[in-house]
Amino acid sequence: MTASHPPTHADALTYEMAGVNYDQVDPIKLLAQQSARATSAQLDRHGMQEVAASRGESAYVLDAGPFYLASIVECLGTKILVADAVYRETGKSFYAAIAQDTIAMAVNDLITVGATPLIVQAYWAAGGSDWFADKQRAADLIKGWKAACETCGVSWGGGETPALAGVVEGGTIDLGASCTGIVKPKSRLSLGDNLSVGDAIVILASSGIHANGVSLARKLAERLPNGYQTAIAPHGKAGELFGEALLAPTTLYAPVTEALAKAGVSVKYCVNVTGHGWRKLLRHTSVFTYRIHAVPPVPPVLAFMQAETKLDNSEAYGTLNMGAGFAFFVAPAQAEKTVAIARECGIDAWVAGSVEAGPKQVIIEPIGVTYSAEDLKLR
């Protein structure tokens, strides 16, 4: 990653040190994409075709004739281990929040292509059947899952609850979700085909860390004298503790995309700001410069993490969402309307930047950071 300031502090705790190295993972994703692309010919026998531009996007899109179908599968990742630790240490259950996180991981990806989410399936793989013996914990998970489905307007179709002793660590559970949605009318498809110079970039606020960068948070907790029970002041409210701040549930953005469609706002492209942080703004294949002139406030828990890990802005914004949970690319005339609709849905938003002619890069002016095409290789 390139930046116009000194390199990361010598004592910094980086994402790679926490066990996550995108330089190792991303090439495998590209290889899988190449292999998967050849299987699209199987759709011919059903009289259907894939939407090729969706390859490498956050959701896969199928042309079903009068409408498109979109699908995605995602997992929560290691945030469950934070919930487990806080539960052991304090007795406080955050499993309803963790359920929302899992739904958000799938639904927030699905809506990037313009889809209305329809069905969610659950994958709850426990380290042993005894995980479900804690009735309150299991009930909270179910309650949170159902509530998140209702917020997103999806039907919970069913799922799988295997006990995988020896595969999943005992005493915990691996959570995942798949989601299927519909793009109807087809004009709602938002794969960036008509992305152009002058388009506005609208950023929606995150609620905190969401579910990406948690491996870094867990590694940091190991270094803190009081672990997850460490107060994050002066960054947060008095008495706010690191573990509980990490467990703020991920924002669900589906109500915003549905409200935009109802209001006639034509979204050209969307980015779910998850892994790779602000580098995700480079996801589309087009060669543009994305100039950011305004950044959202950094959530207290992320400000605390940056200070304690000693990450510079280039590393922090290239790993964590730093307050940006989702981004819309819209025509400039619809930018303020997009902001207003998001705020009506209870989610803060800002016209943060614009699309310019130039090399493929993201220039974040307020923090002096630039990411180039070399900093994101997902396609």
Phi, psi and omega in degrees: 000139181257150179199156182264041176212170185301158180294167181304143181307143183300332181265011185293150172258108185263168179296323178296322178294337177274002175102009180242117180232102182295334179295337177270324185278316187300321177299326177292322176299318179295318178297318178296319178301316181297318179291320182294326183303322182294335182284350181297339178298338179295339180288337183303322183294343179258005180071026181233167179219151174282157170268103190304327182294346180278348177297124180090355175273181185285343178217151180266137186239135181242133177275110182257020178097264181284350179205172173255150171247142179232149181212157183202149169229137182216163175232161181288321185086209192274004178298335177300328181290331174291315179299319179298316182295315180295323178297316179295320187280329187235343185081000180275129180267125175245025185286336173292320178293320179296324176298315178299320177305315184294315176300317182298322180302322180276309186293318181295334172285315184300319186287349179297336182266007179092011184275147168269118181294137183245311189226138173240137173243143185258144171231108182239096183258108183267156176288350177182158182299337183293346177302322184280355179289338175280095189297322181293316179299313180296320179295321178296319178300314180295316180299314180293322179297312181297316182297320179294321177299319180293321178298322183271355179071034182246156174268131175276104188283330183155206179167195184225135181231067181285152171257112190243060177302132182093339176257308174261138181301139179298143178087000178225184184213143178258120184253135177215166179209144169246153181218138176242138180219173183235139174253101184210119004290165183297339180295346179283349181303129183234075180253012176079015181300328181247024174299135186212164177302135181099343179299149181268149175250115179255125181253135176256144184293147169268168178262359183152221183286343188059235180229025179234138186089009184288330176300323177293318179298320180293319178295322177296318180303326179295333183269343182279139182305323180250015176053228181291346180269014178283131176289139181266003174300145011275005182286326181246190179290155178303128179087353180287128185258151186303310184299314181291326177294323177297331187270011170300129185292148179298137178295138176264118186262358182301322177301328180289314181296324178290321179293322177297316179297317180297328181274359177083016177281126181267107180273125182276324183200153179224151174226127171271111187280088182243237179304146184079001175054223185290349174297338180300339178296348179268007192298321183294151184286342182297153178262099178222162169258128180254108184260121180257123181251353180215131177246147180287163175301142179279125178304143184308320182294328179281326174297319177298315181298316181298318180295317185283329179274349181061035176279137172284174184297325181297315180288318183295310182286342177270359180239314185253165181282339176049035176103351180252109182267333187202151179225136174249140172250115185225165174299144184303328181292343182252005185295308182295326177295321177298315178300313182298319181293318178301316181293326175296333178275002178088014181239123181293152183206159182214146166282105193260341184183195183208164179266130181234160170289144179146182179297159181288109182196158171245122178251111180260090189300316185298336182245003176067037182240139175232132172249135180258176180302331180290345183273355177215114181233078181251357185220000000 
